[in-house]
Amino acid sequence: MTFPIQEGRPTTGRLVIDPDTSKVLTFDVIGMPKKGDRVEVVLESGWTDTRPSPPSAD
């Protein structure tokens, strides 16, 4: 699925979804002026009741 990020701009987003599990596999941002393209790969996803903790300073 491809969709515009902002109306009137060349930047688009694309979701790649596993049809068997309905999980998002990647999120791509394409056509960002002066920044290039970006791809985010989802390594793991799921439900949890645990609160997230902030990243360490290390």
C-alpha distance matrix in Angstrom:
0.0 3.8 6.7 10.4 12.4 15.6 16.6 18.5 17.6 16.0 14.1 10.3 8.3 5.6 5.5 7.0 8.4 11.7 12.0 15.7 15.9 12.7 13.3 11.0 12.2 11.2 10.0 10.5 12.0 12.7 15.7 17.8 21.2 24.0 22.0 19.8 16.5 16.0 14.5 15.1 15.6 16.1 19.5 20.3 19.2 21.1 23.4 26.7 29.7 30.7 30.6 29.1 31.7 31.6 31.5 34.9 36.6 37.2
3.8 0.0 3.8 7.1 9.4 12.5 13.4 15.0 13.9 12.2 10.5 6.7 5.6 4.3 6.7 9.1 11.5 15.0 15.7 19.4 19.3 16.1 16.1 13.3 14.1 12.1 9.9 9.2 9.6 9.7 12.3 14.5 17.7 20.7 19.1 17.0 14.0 14.1 13.5 14.7 16.1 17.3 20.8 22.0 21.2 23.3 25.5 28.6 31.4 32.1 31.5 29.8 32.1 31.6 31.3 34.8 36.1 36.8
6.7 3.8 0.0 3.8 6.5 9.1 9.9 12.0 11.3 10.6 9.0 5.6 5.4 6.4 8.7 11.9 13.9 17.6 18.3 21.9 21.4 17.9 17.7 14.9 16.3 14.1 11.2 10.5 9.8 10.2 12.1 13.6 16.6 19.9 18.6 17.2 14.7 14.8 14.8 15.9 17.8 18.8 22.5 23.4 22.2 24.1 25.9 28.8 31.2 32.0 31.0 29.4 31.7 31.0 31.1 34.6 35.8 36.9
10.4 7.1 3.8 0.0 3.8 5.6 6.4 8.4 7.7 7.7 6.4 4.4 6.1 8.8 11.6 15.0 17.3 21.1 22.0 25.5 24.8 21.3 20.8 17.7 18.9 16.3 12.9 11.6 9.5 9.7 10.4 11.4 13.9 17.4 16.6 15.7 13.9 14.6 15.6 16.9 19.4 20.7 24.5 25.6 24.4 26.5 28.0 30.6 32.8 33.3 31.9 30.1 32.1 31.0 31.1 34.5 35.4 36.7
12.4 9.4 6.5 3.8 0.0 3.8 6.8 9.2 7.6 8.4 5.8 5.1 6.0 9.5 11.9 15.6 17.9 21.7 23.1 26.3 25.1 21.6 20.6 17.3 18.6 15.6 12.0 10.8 8.2 9.4 10.1 9.8 12.5 15.7 14.5 14.3 12.8 12.9 14.2 15.2 18.2 19.4 23.1 24.2 23.1 25.2 26.6 28.8 30.8 31.0 29.3 27.3 29.1 27.8 27.9 31.3 32.0 33.5
15.6 12.5 9.1 5.6 3.8 0.0 3.8 6.3 5.7 8.1 7.0 7.8 9.6 13.2 15.7 19.3 21.5 25.3 26.6 29.9 28.6 25.1 24.2 21.0 22.3 19.4 15.7 14.4 11.4 11.9 11.5 10.8 12.5 15.8 15.4 15.9 15.1 15.7 17.6 18.6 21.8 23.0 26.7 27.7 26.5 28.4 29.5 31.6 33.3 33.5 31.5 29.6 31.3 29.7 30.1 33.4 33.8 35.6
16.6 13.4 9.9 6.4 6.8 3.8 0.0 3.8 5.6 8.5 9.0 9.6 12.0 15.2 17.8 21.4 23.5 27.2 28.0 31.5 30.6 26.9 26.4 23.5 24.9 22.2 18.6 17.2 14.4 14.2 13.4 13.3 14.4 18.0 18.2 18.5 17.8 18.9 20.7 21.9 24.9 26.1 29.9 30.8 29.4 31.2 32.3 34.5 36.2 36.6 34.7 33.0 34.8 33.4 33.8 37.1 37.6 39.4
18.5 15.0 12.0 8.4 9.2 6.3 3.8 0.0 3.8 6.9 8.8 10.5 13.7 16.8 19.9 23.3 25.7 29.5 30.3 33.9 33.2 29.6 29.1 26.0 27.0 24.0 20.5 18.5 15.3 14.3 12.5 12.7 12.9 16.6 17.5 17.8 17.8 19.5 21.7 23.5 26.6 28.3 32.0 33.3 32.2 34.2 35.5 37.7 39.5 39.8 37.9 35.9 37.5 35.8 36.0 39.1 39.3 41.0
17.6 13.9 11.3 7.7 7.6 5.7 5.6 3.8 0.0 3.8 5.5 8.1 11.5 14.8 18.2 21.4 24.2 27.9 29.2 32.7 32.0 28.5 27.6 24.2 24.9 21.6 18.1 15.7 12.3 11.0 9.0 8.9 9.2 13.0 13.7 14.0 14.1 16.0 18.5 20.6 23.8 25.8 29.4 31.0 30.3 32.6 34.1 36.2 38.2 38.2 36.2 34.0 35.4 33.5 33.4 36.4 36.4 37.9
16.0 12.2 10.6 7.7 8.4 8.1 8.5 6.9 3.8 0.0 3.8 6.4 10.1 13.0 16.7 19.5 22.6 26.2 27.6 31.1 30.7 27.5 26.5 23.0 23.2 19.8 16.6 13.7 10.5 8.3 5.9 7.3 8.0 11.8 12.4 11.7 11.6 14.1 16.5 19.0 22.1 24.4 27.9 29.8 29.5 32.1 34.0 36.2 38.5 38.4 36.8 34.4 35.7 33.9 33.4 36.4 36.5 37.5
14.1 10.5 9.0 6.4 5.8 7.0 9.0 8.8 5.5 3.8 0.0 3.8 7.0 10.2 13.7 16.7 19.8 23.5 25.2 28.5 27.8 24.6 23.4 19.8 19.9 16.5 13.1 10.3 6.9 5.6 4.6 5.2 7.7 11.2 10.6 9.9 9.0 10.8 13.1 15.4 18.6 20.8 24.3 26.2 25.8 28.5 30.4 32.6 34.9 34.8 33.1 30.6 32.0 30.3 29.7 32.8 33.0 34.1
10.3 6.7 5.6 4.4 5.1 7.8 9.6 10.5 8.1 6.4 3.8 0.0 3.8 6.7 10.3 13.3 16.3 20.0 21.5 24.9 24.3 21.1 20.1 16.6 17.0 13.8 10.6 8.2 5.8 5.3 6.6 8.1 11.2 14.4 13.2 11.8 9.7 10.7 11.9 13.9 16.6 18.5 22.2 23.9 23.3 25.9 27.9 30.4 32.9 33.0 31.7 29.4 31.2 29.8 29.4 32.7 33.3 34.3
8.3 5.6 5.4 6.1 6.0 9.6 12.0 13.7 11.5 10.1 7.0 3.8 0.0 3.8 6.8 10.1 13.0 16.6 18.4 21.7 20.8 17.6 16.4 12.9 13.4 10.4 7.0 5.5 4.5 6.2 9.0 10.0 13.6 16.3 14.2 12.7 9.9 9.5 9.7 11.0 13.4 15.0 18.7 20.2 19.6 22.1 24.2 26.8 29.4 29.6 28.5 26.3 28.2 27.2 26.8 30.2 31.2 32.1
5.6 4.3 6.4 8.8 9.5 13.2 15.2 16.8 14.8 13.0 10.2 6.7 3.8 0.0 3.8 6.6 9.7 13.2 15.0 18.3 17.8 14.8 13.8 10.5 10.7 8.1 5.7 5.1 6.5 7.8 11.2 12.9 16.6 19.0 16.7 14.6 11.2 10.5 9.3 10.4 11.9 13.3 16.9 18.4 17.9 20.5 23.0 25.8 28.8 29.1 28.5 26.4 28.6 27.9 27.5 30.8 32.1 32.7
5.5 6.7 8.7 11.6 11.9 15.7 17.8 19.9 18.2 16.7 13.7 10.3 6.8 3.8 0.0 3.8 6.2 9.9 11.8 14.9 14.1 11.1 10.0 6.8 7.6 6.0 4.8 6.6 9.2 11.2 14.8 16.1 19.9 22.1 19.4 17.4 13.8 12.2 10.0 9.8 10.3 10.8 14.3 15.3 14.6 17.0 19.6 22.6 25.7 26.3 26.0 24.2 26.6 26.4 26.1 29.5 31.2 31.8
7.0 9.1 11.9 15.0 15.6 19.3 21.4 23.3 21.4 19.5 16.7 13.3 10.1 6.6 3.8 0.0 3.8 6.8 9.2 12.2 11.9 9.7 8.7 6.0 5.5 5.2 6.5 8.3 11.7 13.3 17.0 18.7 22.4 24.3 21.5 19.1 15.4 13.6 10.7 10.4 9.6 10.0 13.0 14.1 13.9 16.4 19.5 22.6 26.0 26.6 26.9 25.1 27.5 27.6 27.0 30.3 32.1 32.3
8.4 11.5 13.9 17.3 17.9 21.5 23.5 25.7 24.2 22.6 19.8 16.3 13.0 9.7 6.2 3.8 0.0 3.8 6.0 8.8 8.2 5.9 5.6 4.5 5.5 7.4 9.1 11.7 15.0 16.9 20.6 22.1 25.8 27.8 24.9 22.7 19.0 16.9 13.9 12.8 11.3 10.4 12.9 13.1 12.3 14.1 17.0 20.5 23.9 25.0 25.6 24.3 27.1 27.7 27.4 30.7 33.0 33.2
11.7 15.0 17.6 21.1 21.7 25.3 27.2 29.5 27.9 26.2 23.5 20.0 16.6 13.2 9.9 6.8 3.8 0.0 3.8 5.5 5.6 5.2 5.5 6.5 6.5 9.6 12.2 14.8 18.3 20.1 23.9 25.4 29.2 30.9 27.9 25.6 21.8 19.7 16.3 15.0 12.6 11.3 12.7 12.6 12.2 13.7 16.8 20.3 23.9 25.1 26.3 25.1 28.0 28.9 28.6 31.7 34.2 34.1
12.0 15.7 18.3 22.0 23.1 26.6 28.0 30.3 29.2 27.6 25.2 21.5 18.4 15.0 11.8 9.2 6.0 3.8 0.0 3.8 5.7 5.2 7.7 9.4 10.2 13.0 15.1 17.5 20.7 22.3 25.9 27.7 31.4 33.5 30.7 28.3 24.6 22.7 19.5 18.4 16.3 15.0 16.4 15.9 15.0 15.8 18.5 22.1 25.6 27.2 28.5 27.8 30.9 32.0 31.9 35.1 37.7 37.7
15.7 19.4 21.9 25.5 26.3 29.9 31.5 33.9 32.7 31.1 28.5 24.9 21.7 18.3 14.9 12.2 8.8 5.5 3.8 0.0 3.8 6.0 8.2 11.0 11.6 15.0 17.6 20.3 23.7 25.5 29.2 30.8 34.5 36.4 33.4 31.1 27.4 25.2 21.8 20.2 17.6 15.7 16.4 15.3 14.5 14.7 17.3 20.9 24.4 26.2 27.9 27.5 30.6 32.1 32.0 35.1 37.9 37.8
15.9 19.3 21.4 24.8 25.1 28.6 30.6 33.2 32.0 30.7 27.8 24.3 20.8 17.8 14.1 11.9 8.2 5.6 5.7 3.8 0.0 3.8 5.3 8.8 10.1 13.7 16.1 19.3 22.6 24.9 28.7 29.8 33.6 35.4 32.3 30.3 26.6 24.0 20.6 18.5 16.0 13.4 14.1 12.4 11.0 11.0 13.5 17.1 20.6 22.4 24.1 23.8 27.0 28.6 28.8 31.9 34.8 34.8
12.7 16.1 17.9 21.3 21.6 25.1 26.9 29.6 28.5 27.5 24.6 21.1 17.6 14.8 11.1 9.7 5.9 5.2 5.2 6.0 3.8 0.0 3.8 6.6 9.1 12.0 13.7 16.9 19.9 22.3 25.9 27.0 30.8 32.8 29.9 28.0 24.3 21.9 18.8 16.9 15.0 12.7 14.4 12.9 11.0 11.3 13.6 17.3 20.6 22.4 23.7 23.2 26.4 27.8 28.1 31.5 34.3 34.6
13.3 16.1 17.7 20.8 20.6 24.2 26.4 29.1 27.6 26.5 23.4 20.1 16.4 13.8 10.0 8.7 5.6 5.5 7.7 8.2 5.3 3.8 0.0 3.8 6.2 9.3 11.3 14.9 18.0 20.7 24.4 25.2 29.0 30.7 27.4 25.8 22.1 19.3 16.1 13.7 11.7 9.0 10.7 9.3 7.6 8.7 11.6 15.1 18.6 19.9 21.0 20.1 23.2 24.4 24.5 27.8 30.5 30.8
11.0 13.3 14.9 17.7 17.3 21.0 23.5 26.0 24.2 23.0 19.8 16.6 12.9 10.5 6.8 6.0 4.5 6.5 9.4 11.0 8.8 6.6 3.8 0.0 3.8 5.9 7.5 11.1 14.2 17.0 20.7 21.4 25.2 26.9 23.7 22.0 18.4 15.6 12.5 10.3 8.8 6.9 9.7 9.5 8.3 10.6 13.5 16.7 20.0 20.8 21.3 19.8 22.6 23.2 23.1 26.5 28.9 29.2
12.2 14.1 16.3 18.9 18.6 22.3 24.9 27.0 24.9 23.2 19.9 17.0 13.4 10.7 7.6 5.5 5.5 6.5 10.2 11.6 10.1 9.1 6.2 3.8 0.0 3.8 7.1 10.2 13.8 16.2 20.0 20.9 24.6 25.9 22.6 20.6 16.9 14.1 10.6 8.6 6.2 5.2 7.6 8.7 9.2 12.2 15.6 18.5 22.0 22.3 22.8 20.9 23.3 23.7 22.9 26.0 28.2 28.1
11.2 12.1 14.1 16.3 15.6 19.4 22.2 24.0 21.6 19.8 16.5 13.8 10.4 8.1 6.0 5.2 7.4 9.6 13.0 15.0 13.7 12.0 9.3 5.9 3.8 0.0 3.8 6.4 10.1 12.6 16.3 17.1 20.8 22.1 18.8 16.8 13.1 10.4 6.9 5.5 4.5 5.7 8.9 10.9 11.4 14.7 17.9 20.4 23.8 23.7 23.7 21.4 23.4 23.2 22.2 25.3 27.1 27.1
10.0 9.9 11.2 12.9 12.0 15.7 18.6 20.5 18.1 16.6 13.1 10.6 7.0 5.7 4.8 6.5 9.1 12.2 15.1 17.6 16.1 13.7 11.3 7.5 7.1 3.8 0.0 3.8 6.8 9.8 13.5 14.0 17.8 19.3 16.2 14.5 11.0 8.3 5.9 5.2 6.6 8.0 11.7 13.4 13.3 16.4 19.0 21.5 24.5 24.4 23.8 21.4 23.4 22.8 22.1 25.4 26.8 27.3
10.5 9.2 10.5 11.6 10.8 14.4 17.2 18.5 15.7 13.7 10.3 8.2 5.5 5.1 6.6 8.3 11.7 14.8 17.5 20.3 19.3 16.9 14.9 11.1 10.2 6.4 3.8 0.0 3.8 6.2 9.9 10.8 14.5 16.1 13.2 11.1 7.4 5.7 4.4 6.2 8.6 11.0 14.4 16.6 17.0 20.1 22.8 25.1 28.1 27.8 27.0 24.4 26.0 24.9 23.9 27.0 28.0 28.4
12.0 9.6 9.8 9.5 8.2 11.4 14.4 15.3 12.3 10.5 6.9 5.8 4.5 6.5 9.2 11.7 15.0 18.3 20.7 23.7 22.6 19.9 18.0 14.2 13.8 10.1 6.8 3.8 0.0 3.8 6.9 7.2 11.0 13.0 10.3 8.7 5.7 5.1 6.4 8.5 11.7 14.1 17.5 19.7 19.8 22.8 25.1 27.3 29.9 29.5 28.2 25.5 26.9 25.4 24.6 27.6 28.2 28.9
12.7 9.7 10.2 9.7 9.4 11.9 14.2 14.3 11.0 8.3 5.6 5.3 6.2 7.8 11.2 13.3 16.9 20.1 22.3 25.5 24.9 22.3 20.7 17.0 16.2 12.6 9.8 6.2 3.8 0.0 3.8 5.9 9.3 11.5 9.7 7.3 4.7 6.6 8.5 11.5 14.3 17.1 20.4 22.8 23.1 26.1 28.6 30.9 33.6 33.3 32.0 29.3 30.6 29.0 27.9 30.8 31.2 31.7
15.7 12.3 12.1 10.4 10.1 11.5 13.4 12.5 9.0 5.9 4.6 6.6 9.0 11.2 14.8 17.0 20.6 23.9 25.9 29.2 28.7 25.9 24.4 20.7 20.0 16.3 13.5 9.9 6.9 3.8 0.0 3.8 6.1 8.8 8.2 6.2 5.9 8.9 11.7 14.8 17.8 20.7 23.9 26.3 26.6 29.7 32.0 34.1 36.7 36.2 34.7 31.9 33.0 31.0 30.0 32.7 32.7 33.3
17.8 14.5 13.6 11.4 9.8 10.8 13.3 12.7 8.9 7.3 5.2 8.1 10.0 12.9 16.1 18.7 22.1 25.4 27.7 30.8 29.8 27.0 25.2 21.4 20.9 17.1 14.0 10.8 7.2 5.9 3.8 0.0 3.8 6.4 5.4 5.3 6.1 8.4 11.8 14.5 17.9 20.7 23.8 26.2 26.4 29.4 31.5 33.3 35.6 34.8 33.0 30.1 30.9 28.7 27.6 30.3 30.0 30.9
21.2 17.7 16.6 13.9 12.5 12.5 14.4 12.9 9.2 8.0 7.7 11.2 13.6 16.6 19.9 22.4 25.8 29.2 31.4 34.5 33.6 30.8 29.0 25.2 24.6 20.8 17.8 14.5 11.0 9.3 6.1 3.8 0.0 3.8 5.5 6.5 8.9 11.7 15.2 18.0 21.5 24.3 27.4 29.8 30.1 33.1 35.1 36.8 38.9 38.1 36.0 33.1 33.6 31.1 30.0 32.4 31.8 32.7
24.0 20.7 19.9 17.4 15.7 15.8 18.0 16.6 13.0 11.8 11.2 14.4 16.3 19.0 22.1 24.3 27.8 30.9 33.5 36.4 35.4 32.8 30.7 26.9 25.9 22.1 19.3 16.1 13.0 11.5 8.8 6.4 3.8 0.0 3.8 6.1 9.5 12.0 15.8 18.5 22.0 25.0 27.7 30.3 31.0 34.2 36.3 37.6 39.8 38.5 36.4 33.2 33.3 30.6 29.1 31.1 30.1 30.8
22.0 19.1 18.6 16.6 14.5 15.4 18.2 17.5 13.7 12.4 10.6 13.2 14.2 16.7 19.4 21.5 24.9 27.9 30.7 33.4 32.3 29.9 27.4 23.7 22.6 18.8 16.2 13.2 10.3 9.7 8.2 5.4 5.5 3.8 0.0 3.8 6.7 8.6 12.3 14.9 18.4 21.4 24.0 26.6 27.4 30.7 32.8 34.1 36.3 35.0 33.0 29.8 29.9 27.3 25.7 27.8 27.0 27.6
19.8 17.0 17.2 15.7 14.3 15.9 18.5 17.8 14.0 11.7 9.9 11.8 12.7 14.6 17.4 19.1 22.7 25.6 28.3 31.1 30.3 28.0 25.8 22.0 20.6 16.8 14.5 11.1 8.7 7.3 6.2 5.3 6.5 6.1 3.8 0.0 3.8 6.8 10.3 13.5 16.6 20.0 22.5 25.4 26.4 29.8 32.3 33.9 36.4 35.3 33.7 30.4 30.9 28.5 26.8 29.1 28.6 28.9
16.5 14.0 14.7 13.9 12.8 15.1 17.8 17.8 14.1 11.6 9.0 9.7 9.9 11.2 13.8 15.4 19.0 21.8 24.6 27.4 26.6 24.3 22.1 18.4 16.9 13.1 11.0 7.4 5.7 4.7 5.9 6.1 8.9 9.5 6.7 3.8 0.0 3.8 6.9 10.3 13.4 16.7 19.4 22.2 23.2 26.6 29.2 31.0 33.7 32.8 31.5 28.4 29.1 27.2 25.6 28.1 28.1 28.3
16.0 14.1 14.8 14.6 12.9 15.7 18.9 19.5 16.0 14.1 10.8 10.7 9.5 10.5 12.2 13.6 16.9 19.7 22.7 25.2 24.0 21.9 19.3 15.6 14.1 10.4 8.3 5.7 5.1 6.6 8.9 8.4 11.7 12.0 8.6 6.8 3.8 0.0 3.8 6.7 10.0 13.2 15.9 18.7 19.7 23.1 25.7 27.4 30.1 29.1 27.8 24.7 25.5 23.7 22.1 24.7 25.0 25.3
14.5 13.5 14.8 15.6 14.2 17.6 20.7 21.7 18.5 16.5 13.1 11.9 9.7 9.3 10.0 10.7 13.9 16.3 19.5 21.8 20.6 18.8 16.1 12.5 10.6 6.9 5.9 4.4 6.4 8.5 11.7 11.8 15.2 15.8 12.3 10.3 6.9 3.8 0.0 3.8 6.4 9.8 12.5 15.4 16.6 20.1 23.0 24.9 27.9 27.1 26.2 23.2 24.3 23.0 21.4 24.1 25.0 24.9
15.1 14.7 15.9 16.9 15.2 18.6 21.9 23.5 20.6 19.0 15.4 13.9 11.0 10.4 9.8 10.4 12.8 15.0 18.4 20.2 18.5 16.9 13.7 10.3 8.6 5.5 5.2 6.2 8.5 11.5 14.8 14.5 18.0 18.5 14.9 13.5 10.3 6.7 3.8 0.0 3.8 6.5 9.4 12.0 13.0 16.6 19.4 21.2 24.1 23.3 22.5 19.5 20.8 19.8 18.4 21.3 22.6 22.7
15.6 16.1 17.8 19.4 18.2 21.8 24.9 26.6 23.8 22.1 18.6 16.6 13.4 11.9 10.3 9.6 11.3 12.6 16.3 17.6 16.0 15.0 11.7 8.8 6.2 4.5 6.6 8.6 11.7 14.3 17.8 17.9 21.5 22.0 18.4 16.6 13.4 10.0 6.4 3.8 0.0 3.8 6.1 9.1 10.9 14.6 17.8 19.7 23.0 22.3 22.1 19.4 20.8 20.4 18.9 21.7 23.4 23.0
16.1 17.3 18.8 20.7 19.4 23.0 26.1 28.3 25.8 24.4 20.8 18.5 15.0 13.3 10.8 10.0 10.4 11.3 15.0 15.7 13.4 12.7 9.0 6.9 5.2 5.7 8.0 11.0 14.1 17.1 20.7 20.7 24.3 25.0 21.4 20.0 16.7 13.2 9.8 6.5 3.8 0.0 3.8 5.7 7.1 10.8 14.1 16.1 19.5 19.0 19.1 16.7 18.6 18.8 17.8 20.8 23.1 22.9
19.5 20.8 22.5 24.5 23.1 26.7 29.9 32.0 29.4 27.9 24.3 22.2 18.7 16.9 14.3 13.0 12.9 12.7 16.4 16.4 14.1 14.4 10.7 9.7 7.6 8.9 11.7 14.4 17.5 20.4 23.9 23.8 27.4 27.7 24.0 22.5 19.4 15.9 12.5 9.4 6.1 3.8 0.0 3.8 7.0 10.6 14.1 15.6 19.1 18.3 18.9 16.5 18.1 18.7 17.3 19.9 22.3 21.7
20.3 22.0 23.4 25.6 24.2 27.7 30.8 33.3 31.0 29.8 26.2 23.9 20.2 18.4 15.3 14.1 13.1 12.6 15.9 15.3 12.4 12.9 9.3 9.5 8.7 10.9 13.4 16.6 19.7 22.8 26.3 26.2 29.8 30.3 26.6 25.4 22.2 18.7 15.4 12.0 9.1 5.7 3.8 0.0 3.8 7.0 10.5 12.0 15.6 15.2 16.3 14.5 16.7 17.9 17.2 20.0 22.9 22.6
19.2 21.2 22.2 24.4 23.1 26.5 29.4 32.2 30.3 29.5 25.8 23.3 19.6 17.9 14.6 13.9 12.3 12.2 15.0 14.5 11.0 11.0 7.6 8.3 9.2 11.4 13.3 17.0 19.8 23.1 26.6 26.4 30.1 31.0 27.4 26.4 23.2 19.7 16.6 13.0 10.9 7.1 7.0 3.8 0.0 3.8 7.2 9.5 13.1 13.4 14.5 13.3 16.2 17.7 17.8 21.0 24.0 24.2
21.1 23.3 24.1 26.5 25.2 28.4 31.2 34.2 32.6 32.1 28.5 25.9 22.1 20.5 17.0 16.4 14.1 13.7 15.8 14.7 11.0 11.3 8.7 10.6 12.2 14.7 16.4 20.1 22.8 26.1 29.7 29.4 33.1 34.2 30.7 29.8 26.6 23.1 20.1 16.6 14.6 10.8 10.6 7.0 3.8 0.0 3.8 6.7 10.4 11.5 13.3 13.1 16.4 18.6 19.3 22.4 25.7 26.2
23.4 25.5 25.9 28.0 26.6 29.5 32.3 35.5 34.1 34.0 30.4 27.9 24.2 23.0 19.6 19.5 17.0 16.8 18.5 17.3 13.5 13.6 11.6 13.5 15.6 17.9 19.0 22.8 25.1 28.6 32.0 31.5 35.1 36.3 32.8 32.3 29.2 25.7 23.0 19.4 17.8 14.1 14.1 10.5 7.2 3.8 0.0 3.8 7.1 9.1 11.2 12.0 15.6 18.2 19.6 22.7 26.2 27.0
26.7 28.6 28.8 30.6 28.8 31.6 34.5 37.7 36.2 36.2 32.6 30.4 26.8 25.8 22.6 22.6 20.5 20.3 22.1 20.9 17.1 17.3 15.1 16.7 18.5 20.4 21.5 25.1 27.3 30.9 34.1 33.3 36.8 37.6 34.1 33.9 31.0 27.4 24.9 21.2 19.7 16.1 15.6 12.0 9.5 6.7 3.8 0.0 3.8 5.5 8.1 9.5 13.0 16.1 17.8 20.6 24.2 25.2
29.7 31.4 31.2 32.8 30.8 33.3 36.2 39.5 38.2 38.5 34.9 32.9 29.4 28.8 25.7 26.0 23.9 23.9 25.6 24.4 20.6 20.6 18.6 20.0 22.0 23.8 24.5 28.1 29.9 33.6 36.7 35.6 38.9 39.8 36.3 36.4 33.7 30.1 27.9 24.1 23.0 19.5 19.1 15.6 13.1 10.4 7.1 3.8 0.0 3.8 6.5 9.4 12.6 16.0 18.3 20.9 24.5 25.8
30.7 32.1 32.0 33.3 31.0 33.5 36.6 39.8 38.2 38.4 34.8 33.0 29.6 29.1 26.3 26.6 25.0 25.1 27.2 26.2 22.4 22.4 19.9 20.8 22.3 23.7 24.4 27.8 29.5 33.3 36.2 34.8 38.1 38.5 35.0 35.3 32.8 29.1 27.1 23.3 22.3 19.0 18.3 15.2 13.4 11.5 9.1 5.5 3.8 0.0 3.8 6.4 9.1 12.7 15.0 17.3 21.0 22.3
30.6 31.5 31.0 31.9 29.3 31.5 34.7 37.9 36.2 36.8 33.1 31.7 28.5 28.5 26.0 26.9 25.6 26.3 28.5 27.9 24.1 23.7 21.0 21.3 22.8 23.7 23.8 27.0 28.2 32.0 34.7 33.0 36.0 36.4 33.0 33.7 31.5 27.8 26.2 22.5 22.1 19.1 18.9 16.3 14.5 13.3 11.2 8.1 6.5 3.8 0.0 3.8 6.5 9.9 12.7 15.3 18.7 20.5
29.1 29.8 29.4 30.1 27.3 29.6 33.0 35.9 34.0 34.4 30.6 29.4 26.3 26.4 24.2 25.1 24.3 25.1 27.8 27.5 23.8 23.2 20.1 19.8 20.9 21.4 21.4 24.4 25.5 29.3 31.9 30.1 33.1 33.2 29.8 30.4 28.4 24.7 23.2 19.5 19.4 16.7 16.5 14.5 13.3 13.1 12.0 9.5 9.4 6.4 3.8 0.0 3.8 6.7 9.2 12.1 15.5 17.3
31.7 32.1 31.7 32.1 29.1 31.3 34.8 37.5 35.4 35.7 32.0 31.2 28.2 28.6 26.6 27.5 27.1 28.0 30.9 30.6 27.0 26.4 23.2 22.6 23.3 23.4 23.4 26.0 26.9 30.6 33.0 30.9 33.6 33.3 29.9 30.9 29.1 25.5 24.3 20.8 20.8 18.6 18.1 16.7 16.2 16.4 15.6 13.0 12.6 9.1 6.5 3.8 0.0 3.8 6.5 8.8 12.1 14.1
31.6 31.6 31.0 31.0 27.8 29.7 33.4 35.8 33.5 33.9 30.3 29.8 27.2 27.9 26.4 27.6 27.7 28.9 32.0 32.1 28.6 27.8 24.4 23.2 23.7 23.2 22.8 24.9 25.4 29.0 31.0 28.7 31.1 30.6 27.3 28.5 27.2 23.7 23.0 19.8 20.4 18.8 18.7 17.9 17.7 18.6 18.2 16.1 16.0 12.7 9.9 6.7 3.8 0.0 3.8 6.5 9.2 11.7
31.5 31.3 31.1 31.1 27.9 30.1 33.8 36.0 33.4 33.4 29.7 29.4 26.8 27.5 26.1 27.0 27.4 28.6 31.9 32.0 28.8 28.1 24.5 23.1 22.9 22.2 22.1 23.9 24.6 27.9 30.0 27.6 30.0 29.1 25.7 26.8 25.6 22.1 21.4 18.4 18.9 17.8 17.3 17.2 17.8 19.3 19.6 17.8 18.3 15.0 12.7 9.2 6.5 3.8 0.0 3.8 6.6 8.5
34.9 34.8 34.6 34.5 31.3 33.4 37.1 39.1 36.4 36.4 32.8 32.7 30.2 30.8 29.5 30.3 30.7 31.7 35.1 35.1 31.9 31.5 27.8 26.5 26.0 25.3 25.4 27.0 27.6 30.8 32.7 30.3 32.4 31.1 27.8 29.1 28.1 24.7 24.1 21.3 21.7 20.8 19.9 20.0 21.0 22.4 22.7 20.6 20.9 17.3 15.3 12.1 8.8 6.5 3.8 0.0 3.8 5.4
36.6 36.1 35.8 35.4 32.0 33.8 37.6 39.3 36.4 36.5 33.0 33.3 31.2 32.1 31.2 32.1 33.0 34.2 37.7 37.9 34.8 34.3 30.5 28.9 28.2 27.1 26.8 28.0 28.2 31.2 32.7 30.0 31.8 30.1 27.0 28.6 28.1 25.0 25.0 22.6 23.4 23.1 22.3 22.9 24.0 25.7 26.2 24.2 24.5 21.0 18.7 15.5 12.1 9.2 6.6 3.8 0.0 3.8
37.2 36.8 36.9 36.7 33.5 35.6 39.4 41.0 37.9 37.5 34.1 34.3 32.1 32.7 31.8 32.3 33.2 34.1 37.7 37.8 34.8 34.6 30.8 29.2 28.1 27.1 27.3 28.4 28.9 31.7 33.3 30.9 32.7 30.8 27.6 28.9 28.3 25.3 24.9 22.7 23.0 22.9 21.7 22.6 24.2 26.2 27.0 25.2 25.8 22.3 20.5 17.3 14.1 11.7 8.5 5.4 3.8 0.0
